[in-house]
Amino acid sequence: MYQPSVLANVMGSISTLSLNRPDKLNAINGKLLAAFCETLRSINANKAIKVIILKGEGRAFCAGADLNDEDINLGADEATIRAETEMLQEITRQLLFSDKIVIGAIHGWAVGAGLEWAINCDFPIWTESAKGFFPEAKWGLSVTGAVT
């Protein structure tokens, strides 16, 4: 059964945007990345929407990259990696430069790009049990989403 990677619900001037891979703690794969980017572009183009609430379905906000998904392209060629990095950065631009108020409802894990998206919100609201980190730092790498 098909299940969309991202859910969008508009009620009046508020759009609730949910990462929707709860069985994978909303870990990022190519489908989620593309759907999230396209949905943000669409919401940002809609002048009637004034507020975006960003959340994750299930037990986590976003556990970072799904390293077990063949769609993540580990070891891919340079052009593929650049395209994925550009899409990650486009999501950052859509969050940071939006004329809407972006509220993050952060629970469970926010890892890697998930943490970037959480802190890119205008008002990230964290539950007491929420945790976040950048695995890139352990490897001496920079994060991609302009947070550095």
Summary of the structure (lengths in Angstrom):
residues: 148
radius of gyration: 14.5
end to end distance: 39.5
largest distance: 44.3
contacts: 460
relative contact order: 0.17
helix: 36%
strand: 25%
